[in-house]
Structure formats: C-alpha cells, structure tokens
C-alpha cells in the first residue's frame, strides 16, 4: 500500500511540475527548413501547389497508404480542401490552401482533430536561383495554448526531422 501511495505522489508531482513548466513555456512554434532542387521554378511550383501530390513526397502523407481522403474544390487553387483520416501516424483533420502567390508561395492551413486538436500553417516559398535550380523553403508555425504548449519543444524537433525528409523526397521526385 505504501508503494502505491509513493507512486501516486510521484506521478502527481511530475504532472504538477509539467503544468508549472507550461505556464512559462512559449505558446508559438516555428520551424523553417530549405533545400535547393535542381529543377526549374515552374516545374517545382506547379508540382508543389497540388496538395494531392503530397502523397508522393510529404513524410506525413506517406504515413498511412490506407488513409481516407475527401476532396473539396479544385486542387492547386485557393479554397481547395482535403479532409483526411488515417492511422496514428496521419491522424484526422483537414488541410486547405489559404493563399497562393503564383511562382512564389503556397500557404496551407492544417486543422487537426486527432491525435490532438490544433491548427498550424505550412508555407512553401520558392525562389529561382538559376534556370535549373530552385530554392524551396518550408515554414511550419502555429500556436498551442496551455497546457498543450508543453509539447512545443518536442513538436519543433519532430517537425524539423519531418520537413528534412519531406524536402529530400520532393527533391528526389522533381530531379528524376
């Protein structure tokens, strides 16, 4: 019985400590990574603005080949929405193209329901470096309110790894 009380007290102490840490932890997260792709800007941008193409290069999209998707609108245009549900690697939610500056930028809003409710934005900026080289920069940002904000440091590291893998996959697809 004493061991059970000790375990409960330690667990309660850890939870209390995490909640206190959350009071002093930032609420906004921001991760940015870039890669140079040996392909013309038009090819890169025209491919990347189609959300359905993310199944081929985005690490998160590749997390569940059996995921269910519903499409609303015209892919590659502002207002296009993909409603998705999949395994624990993909989760459940929707993504929507919020803004496109042709040849320059694509802004997508991600609205997750599972495994955790939160909204984040993903911006892909493209810049022509030469006739056959394009710099692609991915930026992921959003807000997690207390007490979810205690996860931000973990999320930023996770998002950074996922972005690196996704950009490498994009590079491989477009340089074929």
C-alpha positions, 0 to 999 in steps of 0.5 A: 500500500505504501508503494502505491501511495509513493507512486501516486505522489510521484506521478502527481508531482511530475504532472504538477511540475509539467503544468508549472513548466507550461505556464512559462513555456512559449505558446508559438512554434516555428520551424523553417527548413530549405533545400535547393532542387535542381529543377526549374521554378515552374516545374517545382511550383506547379508540382508543389501547389497540388496538395494531392501530390503530397502523397508522393513526397510529404513524410506525413502523407506517406504515413498511412497508404490506407488513409481516407481522403475527401476532396473539396474544390479544385486542387492547386487553387485557393479554397481547395480542401482535403479532409483526411483520416488515417492511422496514428501516424496521419491522424484526422483533420483537414488541410486547405490552401489559404493563399497562393502567390503564383511562382512564389508561395503556397500557404496551407492551413492544417486543422487537426482533430486527432491525435490532438486538436490544433491548427498550424500553417505550412508555407512553401516559398520558392525562389529561382536561383538559376534556370535549373535550380530552385530554392524551396523553403518550408515554414511550419508555425502555429500556436498551442495554448496551455497546457498543450504548449508543453509539447512545443519543444518536442513538436519543433524537433519532430517537425524539423526531422519531418520537413528534412525528409519531406524536402529530400523526397520532393527533391528526389521526385522533381530531379528524376 
